[in-house]
């Protein structure tokens, strides 16, 4: 605790801590829906596909995260269309999005004139470099996500649980699914800052899995997911600060360790 | 039959295919008030597809499906085939049944006191009181089946559809389910998709036999007459997956009264 307080003298640590808390809100809400509706692979597709937007924005000289956001929302809408029509298996579409997005992103960055940027922070995240503007974006979108989740909670759960039954109840399944997907893709892009494109899947899955191991009610699952997300992001942040480790991998490995611990303790207590 | 005039649901020359593989071809079928229709046929014969087309969950490639006998606010009860959702989903039995009370609004959807009361009632009727707070992931097959039925009934449906409702439950529960459906059928029409007619045979009023096309759509006389008479015979053969032959074979040797049913529908 004293370590944390000492570290908080620095501006960038305050930003990083705020970013951790916001990312934790996002992954508790979004991640739980992604895990229970089995959208993990799809989320991987969206996060990797978003790299095209990131590279494109970099090439055009605008904020890379806005580019990523634009592409992520667009691909979420496209995948929702595919899922609703089931004209082709969604996993093939996701695979194409995944690889094409990465290819386009790298291509854009390489043809951008001037000094070639370091791609590693985008791929593996660097929560310690979260800027003020970035933080405001995160706060704004997190609030929108949180509000939408509260207002639409029953509908989101019903559509995630059994979309055919929801449709028969007259629910606008397409609209609800689209909202869920767009919320997810926005959250994914915001989380890229913390853990990067490649590792975002870990942050989306580990805290909800810890929540699912500890609770059987969806709200409680989300609560535990939030708590564990705070533990691993802040913990990873401190490891990164004091041991000079890259923050993304530190967060992810800490999460994997915590998940394993929870599973072991749960298995022990059952015996 | 007295109520054969206006159908509640009318299926006209409906065809449907998944990609290039035709699943149903030129199927026509009517469902009437107080009907108890069993859609039977071999696995992969298109029974569930037909049900989903009727429910509007799938759109036909050709033909029409209309619900002329219902008002705009009609409530549909639907019990899906077993594993259509994730078993590990973090919801309690009560949460799931409450979904049957949801409406079509995109925005505010609160659980009202009336929703809670009706849910409590239906849980009680189906003997699920004790399981009310249990996570759905921890239920046995038969218990989950009852939860699905509770979810379908909690809206006081005007018609009830069940897709393979007995596939995953033990014989004792089958009998209970069958008598419960007979009781419900006094008030609402019931459509049940099954590959195993055994548990329903004594109660169904009509049979539609589907294997890519509609081979047979039988009247009430069959249920009360022929089917009752030769109870075991069609049951055996239906279970083996050649139902259209069943009815013809069955008509040949003994029950002459059945012949006209199977001949040219």
Contacts between the chains, C-beta under 8 A, distances in Angstrom:
chain1	res1	chain2	res2	distance
A	36	B	86	6.3
A	36	B	88	7.5
A	36	B	89	5.6
A	36	B	90	6.7
A	37	B	86	7.6
A	38	B	86	6.7
A	151	B	107	6.4
A	151	B	108	7.2
A	152	B	106	7.7
A	152	B	107	7.5
A	154	B	99	8.0
A	154	B	102	6.6
A	154	B	109	4.7
A	154	B	111	7.5
A	155	B	102	7.6
A	155	B	106	6.9
A	155	B	109	6.0
A	157	B	91	7.3
A	157	B	95	7.9
A	158	B	99	5.2
A	158	B	102	5.9
A	160	B	89	7.8
A	161	B	85	5.5
A	161	B	86	7.5
A	161	B	89	5.5
A	161	B	91	6.6
A	161	B	96	7.4
A	161	B	99	7.1
A	162	B	80	7.2
A	162	B	84	6.1
A	162	B	85	4.6
A	162	B	99	7.5
A	164	B	52	7.8
A	164	B	57	5.4
A	164	B	78	7.7
A	164	B	80	6.3
A	164	B	84	6.5
A	165	B	78	6.3
A	165	B	80	6.7
A	165	B	99	6.7
A	165	B	151	7.3
A	166	B	99	7.5
A	166	B	102	7.3
A	167	B	56	7.8
A	167	B	57	6.3
A	168	B	55	6.3
A	168	B	56	8.0
A	168	B	57	7.4
A	168	B	76	5.2
A	168	B	78	5.1
A	169	B	99	7.2
A	169	B	100	7.4
A	169	B	102	4.7
A	169	B	103	6.9
A	169	B	104	6.7
A	169	B	155	7.7
A	170	B	103	6.3
A	170	B	104	2.9
A	171	B	102	6.5
A	171	B	104	5.8
A	171	B	106	7.7
A	172	B	104	7.0
A	172	B	106	5.2
A	175	B	106	5.8
A	176	B	106	7.0
A	212	B	88	7.1
A	212	B	90	6.3
A	215	B	90	6.7
A	216	B	90	5.2
A	216	B	92	7.3
A	216	B	135	3.8
A	216	B	137	7.3
A	216	B	138	7.9
A	217	B	90	5.9
A	217	B	91	7.6
A	217	B	92	6.6
A	217	B	95	7.9
A	217	B	135	7.9
A	218	B	90	4.6
A	218	B	91	6.4
A	218	B	95	7.9
A	220	B	90	7.9
A	221	B	90	4.9
